[in-house]
């Protein structure tokens, strides 16, 4: 089965510009996650979707970050305006809820590396 | 709130030696525990997981981990290190709330293998 797809793999922008990342989860996975991984740190959850609804966005900086999953499949994460501290790898992951036979495992894409100058 | 602590941000072992990466967790409910590996410029790949069955869990590439409730630990081991094991390793905890599984990751341990 195809894995989690993300694009672009790399993006370089200047501060105050905007950027968008796209994620297509594994087919049939209702839950989709966006994580931020700053160099030298573990991934930090930004937002979690169940189908097209937001389950948890408590750590999403809502003044500059937004995310949507309109049809319950693919998702877009946007940053506007970007700050220097947003330089990180943005990881998308998906999973099948345990209530629907999932095991709790998250499947990750290769990530989108953002550099803000 | 759930959390994990990984002791040692960098670990170096000689090729053929024992690998031991430490992880302690905190969770208000019985946890699911995971070890993920990340190679340079790649996403995270599952090594193994504990989901309340056997406390000794075997994973891919010869790795295993033992869940010890009394010590709130889930340390990762491999009897004999290989050069290809050089990577970043992350321990993660998931609280079992059906319909809202969420992983919280530790800060990671970079494993270096000395030839």
Interface residues (C-beta under 8 A of the other chain):
Chain A: X4 X31 X33 X35 X40 X41 X42 X43 X44 X45 X48 X50 X55 X56 X91 X93 X95 X97 X98 X99 X102 X103 X104 X105 X106 X107 X108 X109 X110 X111 X113
Chain B: X9 X32 X34 X36 X41 X42 X43 X44 X45 X46 X49 X51 X90 X94 X96 X98 X99 X100 X101 X102 X103 X104 X105 X106 X107 X108
